[in-house]
Amino acid sequence: MGVAPMNDQINPDHYKQGGIECIDAIEAALTPEEFRGYCKGNIIKYTWRERHKGEAVSLAKAQWYLRRLLGKLEQ
């Protein structure tokens, strides 16, 4: 299940090369619990650094991972 990109800075085209989106390959390689942790870790990472590295872009990336995680919970 791919998530539609918010914009090129959040989910650039190079994440989608080779016929599968990178996030989908990562999810396929992990257990559901591991993938949940992966998403949560990225949410923490992007909110942690937002004041020091691309505030709006970092928060949008955190939001992207949060939406992905919420989508998994809603399934």
N, CA, C and O atoms as a printed pandas DataFrame, in Angstrom:
     atom_number atom_name residue_name chain_id  residue_number  x_coord  y_coord  z_coord
0              1         N          MET        A               1    0.852   -1.189    0.000
1              2        CA          MET        A               1    0.000    0.000    0.000
2              3         C          MET        A               1    0.884    1.235    0.000
3              4         O          MET        A               1    1.514    1.527    1.016
4              5         N          GLY        A               2    0.953    1.958   -1.085
5              6        CA          GLY        A               2    1.736    3.181   -1.143
6              7         C          GLY        A               2    0.940    4.368   -0.653
7              8         O          GLY        A               2   -0.281    4.425   -0.804
8              9         N          VAL        A               3    1.644    5.312   -0.066
9             10        CA          VAL        A               3    1.011    6.542    0.394
10            11         C          VAL        A               3    1.335    7.620   -0.626
11            12         O          VAL        A               3    2.487    7.750   -1.041
12            13         N          ALA        A               4    0.358    8.380   -1.029
13            14        CA          ALA        A               4    0.578    9.440   -2.013
14            15         C          ALA        A               4    1.535   10.475   -1.442
15            16         O          ALA        A               4    1.398   10.859   -0.280
16            17         N          PRO        A               5    2.492   10.932   -2.224
17            18        CA          PRO        A               5    3.441   11.919   -1.726
18            19         C          PRO        A               5    2.778   13.251   -1.433
19            20         O          PRO        A               5    1.876   13.678   -2.153
20            21         N          MET        A               6    3.234   13.915   -0.357
21            22        CA          MET        A               6    2.715   15.239   -0.020
22            23         C          MET        A               6    3.299   16.268   -0.983
23            24         O          MET        A               6    2.590   17.150   -1.468
24            25         N          ASN        A               7    4.580   16.149   -1.253
25            26        CA          ASN        A               7    5.254   16.956   -2.265
26            27         C          ASN        A               7    6.629   16.354   -2.498
27            28         O          ASN        A               7    7.021   15.415   -1.806
28            29         N          ASP        A               8    7.358   16.882   -3.459
29            30        CA          ASP        A               8    8.640   16.288   -3.817
30            31         C          ASP        A               8    9.670   16.318   -2.691
31            32         O          ASP        A               8   10.511   15.423   -2.619
32            33         N          GLN        A               9    9.632   17.306   -1.822
33            34        CA          GLN        A               9   10.601   17.358   -0.728
34            35         C          GLN        A               9   10.320   16.283    0.319
35            36         O          GLN        A               9   11.244   15.834    0.998
36            37         N          ILE        A              10    9.096   15.874    0.459
37            38        CA          ILE        A              10    8.720   14.903    1.470
38            39         C          ILE        A              10    8.905   13.474    0.978
39            40         O          ILE        A              10    9.406   12.624    1.714
40            41         N          ASN        A              11    8.510   13.208   -0.241
41            42        CA          ASN        A              11    8.582   11.859   -0.810
42            43         C          ASN        A              11    9.058   11.956   -2.259
43            44         O          ASN        A              11    8.273   11.768   -3.188
44            45         N          PRO        A              12   10.341   12.248   -2.445
45            46        CA          PRO        A              12   10.850   12.500   -3.799
46            47         C          PRO        A              12   10.816   11.258   -4.687
47            48         O          PRO        A              12   10.732   10.127   -4.208
48            49         N          ASP        A              13   10.884   11.501   -5.981
49            50        CA          ASP        A              13   10.802   10.431   -6.969
50            51         C          ASP        A              13   11.864    9.344   -6.778
51            52         O          ASP        A              13   11.606    8.180   -7.082
52            53         N          HIS        A              14   13.050    9.701   -6.282
53            54        CA          HIS        A              14   14.090    8.679   -6.141
54            55         C          HIS        A              14   13.747    7.648   -5.057
55            56         O          HIS        A              14   14.430    6.629   -4.960
56            57         N          TYR        A              15   12.719    7.880   -4.247
57            58        CA          TYR        A              15   12.246    6.887   -3.274
58            59         C          TYR        A              15   11.375    5.826   -3.958
59            60         O          TYR        A              15   11.015    4.827   -3.336
60            61         N          LYS        A              16   11.038    6.041   -5.231
61            62        CA          LYS        A              16   10.086    5.176   -5.922
62            63         C          LYS        A              16   10.711    4.461   -7.112
63            64         O          LYS        A              16    9.988    4.069   -8.028
64            65         N          GLN        A              17   11.997    4.282   -7.130
65            66        CA          GLN        A              17   12.665    3.662   -8.261
66            67         C          GLN        A              17   12.635    2.143   -8.137
67            68         O          GLN        A              17   12.572    1.610   -7.030
68            69         N          GLY        A              18   12.680    1.465   -9.239
69            70        CA          GLY        A              18   12.761    0.017   -9.241
70            71         C          GLY        A              18   11.431   -0.698   -9.096
71            72         O          GLY        A              18   11.407   -1.883   -8.765
72            73         N          GLY        A              19   10.327   -0.012   -9.332
73            74        CA          GLY        A              19    9.034   -0.657   -9.329
74            75         C          GLY        A              19    8.366   -0.779   -7.973
75            76         O          GLY        A              19    7.212   -1.201   -7.898
76            77         N          ILE        A              20    9.056   -0.423   -6.902
77            78        CA          ILE        A              20    8.450   -0.451   -5.575
78            79         C          ILE        A              20    8.933    0.772   -4.798
79            80         O          ILE        A              20   10.099    1.161   -4.879
80            81         N          GLU        A              21    8.029    1.354   -4.062
81            82        CA          GLU        A              21    8.397    2.513   -3.253
82            83         C          GLU        A              21    9.241    2.034   -2.073
83            84         O          GLU        A              21    8.967    0.980   -1.499
84            85         N          CYS        A              22   10.246    2.791   -1.718
85            86        CA          CYS        A              22   11.178    2.424   -0.659
86            87         C          CYS        A              22   10.452    2.064    0.642
87            88         O          CYS        A              22   10.786    1.056    1.265
88            89         N          ILE        A              23    9.480    2.853    1.057
89            90        CA          ILE        A              23    8.763    2.592    2.308
90            91         C          ILE        A              23    8.041    1.254    2.249
91            92         O          ILE        A              23    7.935    0.570    3.267
92            93         N          ASP        A              24    7.543    0.868    1.079
93            94        CA          ASP        A              24    6.860   -0.420    0.933
94            95         C          ASP        A              24    7.854   -1.575    1.058
95            96         O          ASP        A              24    7.530   -2.612    1.636
96            97         N          ALA        A              25    9.049   -1.400    0.525
97            98        CA          ALA        A              25   10.086   -2.435    0.648
98            99         C          ALA        A              25   10.519   -2.582    2.107
99           100         O          ALA        A              25   10.718   -3.697    2.590
100          101         N          ILE        A              26   10.662   -1.458    2.802
101          102        CA          ILE        A              26   11.027   -1.507    4.218
102          103         C          ILE        A              26    9.941   -2.228    5.007
103          104         O          ILE        A              26   10.237   -3.090    5.835
104          105         N          GLU        A              27    8.695   -1.877    4.752
105          106        CA          GLU        A              27    7.584   -2.520    5.458
106          107         C          GLU        A              27    7.558   -4.027    5.192
107          108         O          GLU        A              27    7.311   -4.814    6.105
108          109         N          ALA        A              28    7.810   -4.424    3.957
109          110        CA          ALA        A              28    7.797   -5.842    3.609
110          111         C          ALA        A              28    8.909   -6.618    4.320
111          112         O          ALA        A              28    8.760   -7.809    4.596
112          113         N          ALA        A              29   10.008   -5.950    4.611
113          114        CA          ALA        A              29   11.150   -6.600    5.254
114          115         C          ALA        A              29   11.014   -6.702    6.775
115          116         O          ALA        A              29   11.762   -7.441    7.416
116          117         N          LEU        A              30   10.070   -5.969    7.348
117          118        CA          LEU        A              30    9.919   -5.920    8.802
118          119         C          LEU        A              30    8.627   -6.590    9.249
119          120         O          LEU        A              30    7.691   -6.750    8.466
120          121         N          THR        A              31    8.592   -6.976   10.514
121          122        CA          THR        A              31    7.335   -7.431   11.098
122          123         C          THR        A              31    6.449   -6.204   11.309
123          124         O          THR        A              31    6.955   -5.082   11.298
124          125         N          PRO        A              32    5.144   -6.387   11.500
125          126        CA          PRO        A              32    4.281   -5.227   11.770
126          127         C          PRO        A              32    4.749   -4.408   12.979
127          128         O          PRO        A              32    4.696   -3.179   12.951
128          129         N          GLU        A              33    5.197   -5.068   14.017
129          130        CA          GLU        A              33    5.676   -4.349   15.207
130          131         C          GLU        A              33    6.964   -3.584   14.914
131          132         O          GLU        A              33    7.132   -2.455   15.374
132          133         N          GLU        A              34    7.863   -4.182   14.161
133          134        CA          GLU        A              34    9.101   -3.500   13.775
134          135         C          GLU        A              34    8.798   -2.284   12.903
135          136         O          GLU        A              34    9.404   -1.227   13.075
136          137         N          PHE        A              35    7.867   -2.435   11.974
137          138        CA          PHE        A              35    7.527   -1.313   11.098
138          139         C          PHE        A              35    6.899   -0.178   11.896
139          140         O          PHE        A              35    7.165    0.995   11.632
140          141         N          ARG        A              36    6.075   -0.523   12.861
141          142        CA          ARG        A              36    5.485    0.501   13.733
142          143         C          ARG        A              36    6.603    1.277   14.452
143          144         O          ARG        A              36    6.560    2.505   14.528
144          145         N          GLY        A              37    7.583    0.563   14.969
145          146        CA          GLY        A              37    8.720    1.211   15.617
146          147         C          GLY        A              37    9.525    2.071   14.657
147          148         O          GLY        A              37    9.993    3.151   15.019
148          149         N          TYR        A              38    9.682    1.588   13.437
149          150        CA          TYR        A              38   10.397    2.356   12.415
150          151         C          TYR        A              38    9.700    3.695   12.170
151          152         O          TYR        A              38   10.346    4.742   12.135
152          153         N          CYS        A              39    8.390    3.651   12.003
153          154        CA          CYS        A              39    7.621    4.886   11.778
154          155         C          CYS        A              39    7.726    5.816   12.982
155          156         O          CYS        A              39    7.961    7.014   12.825
156          157         N          LYS        A              40    7.555    5.271   14.175
157          158        CA          LYS        A              40    7.631    6.090   15.389
158          159         C          LYS        A              40    9.019    6.715   15.546
159          160         O          LYS        A              40    9.138    7.871   15.954
160          161         N          GLY        A              41   10.056    5.959   15.226
161          162        CA          GLY        A              41   11.411    6.498   15.297
162          163         C          GLY        A              41   11.614    7.656   14.345
163          164         O          GLY        A              41   12.252    8.649   14.699
164          165         N          ASN        A              42   11.077    7.540   13.136
165          166        CA          ASN        A              42   11.194    8.634   12.172
166          167         C          ASN        A              42   10.390    9.853   12.599
167          168         O          ASN        A              42   10.824   10.985   12.383
168          169         N          ILE        A              43    9.228    9.640   13.201
169          170        CA          ILE        A              43    8.438   10.762   13.715
170          171         C          ILE        A              43    9.248   11.514   14.765
171          172         O          ILE        A              43    9.311   12.743   14.742
172          173         N          ILE        A              44    9.861   10.784   15.677
173          174        CA          ILE        A              44   10.696   11.407   16.721
174          175         C          ILE        A              44   11.872   12.143   16.093
175          176         O          ILE        A              44   12.159   13.285   16.452
176          177         N          LYS        A              45   12.555   11.485   15.151
177          178        CA          LYS        A              45   13.729   12.095   14.501
178          179         C          LYS        A              45   13.382   13.421   13.851
179          180         O          LYS        A              45   14.070   14.419   14.063
180          181         N          TYR        A              46   12.314   13.436   13.058
181          182        CA          TYR        A              46   11.988   14.651   12.321
182          183         C          TYR        A              46   11.457   15.763   13.214
183          184         O          TYR        A              46   11.698   16.935   12.925
184          185         N          THR        A              47   10.748   15.440   14.283
185          186        CA          THR        A              47   10.302   16.502   15.199
186          187         C          THR        A              47   11.457   16.991   16.056
187          188         O          THR        A              47   11.508   18.167   16.416
188          189         N          TRP        A              48   12.373   16.111   16.381
189          190        CA          TRP        A              48   13.540   16.471   17.209
190          191         C          TRP        A              48   14.413   17.511   16.514
191          192         O          TRP        A              48   14.886   18.459   17.141
192          193         N          ARG        A              49   14.619   17.325   15.224
193          194        CA          ARG        A              49   15.580   18.185   14.522
194          195         C          ARG        A              49   14.951   19.368   13.801
195          196         O          ARG        A              49   15.668   20.137   13.160
196          197         N          GLU        A              50   13.647   19.539   13.882
197          198        CA          GLU        A              50   12.963   20.522   13.047
198          199         C          GLU        A              50   13.452   21.947   13.223
199          200         O          GLU        A              50   13.416   22.719   12.264
200          201         N          ARG        A              51   13.901   22.324   14.390
201          202        CA          ARG        A              51   14.375   23.708   14.582
202          203         C          ARG        A              51   15.769   23.917   14.011
203          204         O          ARG        A              51   16.220   25.054   13.869
204          205         N          HIS        A              52   16.446   22.840   13.688
205          206        CA          HIS        A              52   17.830   22.944   13.225
206          207         C          HIS        A              52   18.021   22.537   11.763
207          208         O          HIS        A              52   19.071   22.793   11.175
208          209         N          LYS        A              53   17.004   21.904   11.184
209          210        CA          LYS        A              53   17.154   21.432    9.810
210          211         C          LYS        A              53   15.802   21.469    9.113
211          212         O          LYS        A              53   15.016   20.529    9.231
212          213         N          GLY        A              54   15.532   22.516    8.409
213          214        CA          GLY        A              54   14.327   22.615    7.587
214          215         C          GLY        A              54   13.037   22.463    8.367
215          216         O          GLY        A              54   12.338   21.459    8.228
216          217         N          GLU        A              55   12.722   23.436    9.174
217          218        CA          GLU        A              55   11.582   23.358   10.091
218          219         C          GLU        A              55   10.320   22.780    9.452
219          220         O          GLU        A              55    9.841   21.729    9.880
220          221         N          ALA        A              56    9.779   23.445    8.444
221          222        CA          ALA        A              56    8.513   23.014    7.841
222          223         C          ALA        A              56    8.657   21.663    7.154
223          224         O          ALA        A              56    7.766   20.820    7.261
224          225         N          VAL        A              57    9.748   21.448    6.461
225          226        CA          VAL        A              57    9.952   20.181    5.763
226          227         C          VAL        A              57   10.094   19.042    6.772
227          228         O          VAL        A              57    9.521   17.971    6.574
228          229         N          SER        A              58   10.842   19.258    7.838
229          230        CA          SER        A              58   10.999   18.218    8.854
230          231         C          SER        A              58    9.664   17.869    9.504
231          232         O          SER        A              58    9.373   16.693    9.722
232          233         N          LEU        A              59    8.860   18.866    9.813
233          234        CA          LEU        A              59    7.553   18.599   10.410
234          235         C          LEU        A              59    6.623   17.901    9.423
235          236         O          LEU        A              59    5.827   17.048    9.815
236          237         N          ALA        A              60    6.721   18.256    8.156
237          238        CA          ALA        A              60    5.907   17.587    7.137
238          239         C          ALA        A              60    6.328   16.126    6.989
239          240         O          ALA        A              60    5.481   15.258    6.779
240          241         N          LYS        A              61    7.634   15.846    7.099
241          242        CA          LYS        A              61    8.105   14.462    7.044
242          243         C          LYS        A              61    7.595   13.681    8.255
243          244         O          LYS        A              61    7.174   12.532    8.115
244          245         N          ALA        A              62    7.628   14.287    9.433
245          246        CA          ALA        A              62    7.083   13.633   10.627
246          247         C          ALA        A              62    5.597   13.338   10.421
247          248         O          ALA        A              62    5.116   12.263   10.780
248          249         N          GLN        A              63    4.889   14.280    9.852
249          250        CA          GLN        A              63    3.460   14.103    9.593
250          251         C          GLN        A              63    3.228   12.967    8.591
251          252         O          GLN        A              63    2.277   12.200    8.738
252          253         N          TRP        A              64    4.077   12.857    7.590
253          254        CA          TRP        A              64    3.953   11.799    6.594
254          255         C          TRP        A              64    4.045   10.428    7.264
255          256         O          TRP        A              64    3.236    9.540    6.995
256          257         N          TYR        A              65    5.045   10.268    8.145
257          258        CA          TYR        A              65    5.198    8.998    8.859
258          259         C          TYR        A              65    4.044    8.763    9.827
259          260         O          TYR        A              65    3.615    7.621    9.998
260          261         N          LEU        A              66    3.535    9.806   10.459
261          262        CA          LEU        A              66    2.392    9.664   11.354
262          263         C          LEU        A              66    1.153    9.211   10.574
263          264         O          LEU        A              66    0.406    8.346   11.031
264          265         N          ARG        A              67    0.945    9.796    9.410
265          266        CA          ARG        A              67   -0.182    9.370    8.570
266          267         C          ARG        A              67   -0.029    7.917    8.136
267          268         O          ARG        A              67   -1.005    7.167    8.100
268          269         N          ARG        A              68    1.172    7.532    7.814
269          270        CA          ARG        A              68    1.436    6.148    7.415
270          271         C          ARG        A              68    1.105    5.207    8.575
271          272         O          ARG        A              68    0.462    4.175    8.382
272          273         N          LEU        A              69    1.547    5.570    9.774
273          274        CA          LEU        A              69    1.284    4.768   10.959
274          275         C          LEU        A              69   -0.214    4.720   11.270
275          276         O          LEU        A              69   -0.748    3.657   11.586
276          277         N          LEU        A              70   -0.877    5.845   11.185
277          278        CA          LEU        A              70   -2.322    5.872   11.418
278          279         C          LEU        A              70   -3.069    5.019   10.400
279          280         O          LEU        A              70   -4.046    4.350   10.737
280          281         N          GLY        A              71   -2.609    5.048    9.167
281          282        CA          GLY        A              71   -3.213    4.219    8.128
282          283         C          GLY        A              71   -3.113    2.744    8.460
283          284         O          GLY        A              71   -4.041    1.982    8.187
284          285         N          LYS        A              72   -2.001    2.331    9.043
285          286        CA          LYS        A              72   -1.824    0.936    9.445
286          287         C          LYS        A              72   -2.785    0.579   10.576
287          288         O          LYS        A              72   -3.329   -0.525   10.594
288          289         N          LEU        A              73   -2.995    1.475   11.497
289          290        CA          LEU        A              73   -3.888    1.221   12.634
290          291         C          LEU        A              73   -5.345    1.148   12.192
291          292         O          LEU        A              73   -6.149    0.440   12.799
292          293         N          GLU        A              74   -5.685    1.882   11.129
293          294        CA          GLU        A              74   -7.058    1.913   10.631
294          295         C          GLU        A              74   -7.390    0.690    9.785
295          296         O          GLU        A              74   -8.565    0.436    9.518
296          297         N          GLN        A              75   -6.398   -0.069    9.361
297          298        CA          GLN        A              75   -6.640   -1.259    8.511
298          299         C          GLN        A              75   -7.214   -2.400    9.328
299          300         O          GLN        A              75   -7.480   -3.473    8.787
